[in-house]
Amino acid sequence: MTQSPVRVLTGITTTGTPHLGNYVGAVRPAIQASKDPGTQSYYFLADYHALIKCDDPQRIQRSTLEIAATWLAAGLDPEHVTFYRQSDIPEIPELMWLLTCVSGKGLLNRAHAYKASVDKNLAASQDPDADVTAGLFMYPVLMAADILMFQAQQVPVGRDQLQHIEMARDIASSFNHLYGEHLVLPQALIDEQVSTLPGLDGRKMSKSYNNTIPLFSSSAQLRKLIQGLVTDSKAPGEPKDPENSSLFQIYQAFASTQESLALRQAYAQGIAWGEAKALLLDKVEAAVAPMRDHYQQLLANPKQLEDILQAGAAKARRWTVPYLKTLREAAGLRPLGSSQAASHA
């Protein structure tokens, strides 16, 4: 008996320019996973989510372009996955409303992002909900709609996102309790081996810290950024500690096990920081350069990207339109005179 493929869903918010940390932590492993014949993969550009964090329309549009181009340049095959823009699927916000009506406010009060905003306001002696939008408060319900709409069984997330999957399960359970077993409860897929790259200053690479290395930097810009990586003051010939070296951690994410062992040995022998940075530059450039040309070609042809996204939306809606009809009817939003409506007359 043939086993049904596992449905896996991944989204990325369209608010920034992809950097090396995004590639190593999310894009590269997701594309590798999409090639598994036992997986049915869904990848989306979370532009509705972007509106919660960003009020600059140009930035959101530019980020959507860059992130779409990144996925495709990195090897995502839209013929073998469902690749779409969130806002092209009108069934998602409609499902969000159905889910909103079964979501407890107490559950949403416990969301990490909302609690962090409230705590920040209280610490500043402000109203607890100062500058908190309903979008931020409802973020977990929109995320639940993203996941539940496609009956995703697994959602790859970092531990900081685990709560959202748990909340999606709670919301789905509430809907199913009222209207029947229509929604699939998702599982968080946490890969403990996924790399979290340090940034230019040694903290986690994040646009929030302004310490990123853009994935598709030019060769010259990449060289400049890598030369600027923070290192300690140990001179050539002095042994260096790879465990506390941002440079080594980034190198390890792009190198083979054998190459990483060789650099670890070079650290013990006192390799100069300039030499270590040159090795890192060569390794990152070798990985990025083949993708960079394709990325630039896609950026220069936004219509090609738009056509791919529209084809992905059409593919996605072949599922979402009939599925939402089932959910609407389950909740009582049915044509008058239908058999379900008549049976309760």
Sequence and secondary structure as in RCSB ss.txt:
>XXXX:A:sequence
MTQSPVRVLTGITTTGTPHLGNYVGAVRPAIQASKDPGTQSYYFLADYHALIKCDDPQRIQRSTLEIAATWLAAG
LDPEHVTFYRQSDIPEIPELMWLLTCVSGKGLLNRAHAYKASVDKNLAASQDPDADVTAGLFMYPVLMAADILMF
QAQQVPVGRDQLQHIEMARDIASSFNHLYGEHLVLPQALIDEQVSTLPGLDGRKMSKSYNNTIPLFSSSAQLRKL
IQGLVTDSKAPGEPKDPENSSLFQIYQAFASTQESLALRQAYAQGIAWGEAKALLLDKVEAAVAPMRDHYQQLLA
NPKQLEDILQAGAAKARRWTVPYLKTLREAAGLRPLGSSQAASHA
>XXXX:A:secstr
     EEEEEEEESSS  BHHHIIIIIHHHHHHHT TTEEEEEEEEHHHHHHH   HHHHHHHHHHHHHHHHHTT
  TTTSEEEEGGG THHHHHHHHHHTT  HHHHHT HHHHHHHHHHHHTTS TTTT  HHHHHHHHHHHHHHHHT
T SEEE  GGGHHHHHHHHHHHHHHHHHH S S   EEE  TT    B TTSSB  GGGT   BTT  HHHHHHH
HHT       TTS   GGG HHHHHHHHHS HHHHHHHHHHHHTT  HHHHHHHHHHHHHHHHHHHHHHHHHHHT
 HHHHHHHHHHHHHHHHHHHHHHHHHHHHHTT   TT HHHHHT 
